[in-house]
Amino acid sequence: RLFWLQCGAKEGEGMSANGGGSGAGSGGPDWSGLLKWSLAQTDPSGAATPLEQRRQLSEEERRWFYEAMESMVVNEGDQLKQGLLILSQPLDGEGSVDAQRRLEALEDVEDLVAQIDLAKTFVKWEGMEVLLRLATNGRAEARLRAAALSAAATCLDHNPEAQEDFLKRKGVEKVLDVVVGGDDAADFRVKAKAVRALGASVRHNKKAFVQFLYAAGLGILLLSLKQALQQSTGSDGEDEEQQQQQQRVVFVRKSFRLLEYVTRESRVKFERTIPQVEETCLEGACELVAMALGEAGRGDLEAREAALSFFRECLLSDRDAMREKSAGEGGGGVVARLREAAAGEEREDEIQLAKEALGMLA
């Protein structure tokens, strides 16, 4: 309304008599009227409407405009504080908040902490402790635990202050406990978010990286990954089965990506194959990758590519050891699976990774 008046429109031009509507009385702008008015005001030469021909706004109209603009501006600091207050309430009993309101607060918090300055403020307000408490609470709904871990991961991304606070609160150990959790569809959703949070905590942070290694993070991750690959997808209903398969695949993909990162970075940071990688990743890589390239990985090319990328990093870490393991009884038939992948016709990246691995094993 203000824009049209500023441009010289008379009251009612470009809007319905009652202030809106794509048709009379519909409650929105009269777009047809606005178009007719705009065309009537257009100078064929393309020149702008002279300033003196524009209608001058009254003081009341200006005041209305500024008040409207101010009412639309949200104080993000206050919004973050309000979200943290909701999340700090007990799950049940006096003062508790219903799950839907808590979930909406988690979504708002995650959006806000994507901004580094707000993420630092959130950490100062001990928000990470609140998220960890909710994520590790077995009585909380799976969707709330997953959302809390997702918000924590967003806060941790490229944020040294948040990563340091996460370590101080034993976040690595607490989130690894989540990864060891149950194995139904809901738990896989939570576990996938837990792996994401772990990845965000260790990337570009050597202290967190070392803490992950000493907390047996590789062993826990490989064990949970093996269980996920072994799990049958059978269930009582088609929708349930599809949901379980989808969540399981996301967990598998994220786990392989984190294993790939840790294997590569341990070699770069320490300039050698450290015992944790040798005793876990190199020991179990052949079997896990063979499973991921077999029936367990059918239907998800990204999970297969993640498995192959992890296998390549293991080969780069110790090619001789991997050759020996792939040829032994514990090799899980990985060479045969690699040959199948190399002869495939689905995605070029997978084919190239498989061929590269076979070349390094030769």
Helices and strands as residue ranges (DSSP letters): H 2-6, H 31-41, G 51-53, H 59-72, H 76-87, H 99-113, H 116-124, H 127-135, H 142-156, H 160-168, H 171-179, H 185-202, H 206-214, H 217-230, H 238-270, H 275-276, I 277-281, H 282-293, G 295-297, H 301-317, H 319-327, G 329-331, H 334-342, H 348-361
